[in-house]
Every structure is written in C-alpha cells, then in structure tokens.
Amino acid sequence: MENDADCYMEVSAGGGDALRTKKLALILGDQR
C-alpha cells in the first residue's frame, strides 16, 4: 500500500492531472 502512495506522490509531482486522477481512482477501487 505504501508503494501506491509513493506512485501517487510521484505522479502528483510530475503534474499529470489525468494520470493522478486515474491512479487515485485505481487506488480507491482497490480499497473497496
């Protein structure tokens, strides 16, 4: 789970809004 957080941080730092949203959606989907 920590890995996902790191990936999210990296994507956020990259400035990829689309990728960030997609990644966040995947993370939330996995948690459900």
N, C-alpha and C positions, 0 to 999 in steps of 0.2 A: 504494500500500500504506500509506503514511503517513496518507492520508485515512481509511482504515478504522480505523487505530489511534486517530485523533482522535475518530471517531464512537464508538468503543468507550469511550473515556475520558469523553466527554460523557454517554453512556447510563449509565455506571457512576456518574458524579457525580449523575445525575438520580435514582438509587436505583431504577431499573427493573430488578429482577432478571430478570423474564421477558424483557424486551427485550434485556437484556445477554446472557442465555443464548442467545437466538435469534440475536443479532448474532454472538456468538462462534462459534456453530455454522455460520453462513454463512461467516465468515472461514476457519474450519478447512476447511470444504467446498471453498472456492475454492482453498486452498493445495494440497489433494490433487491 
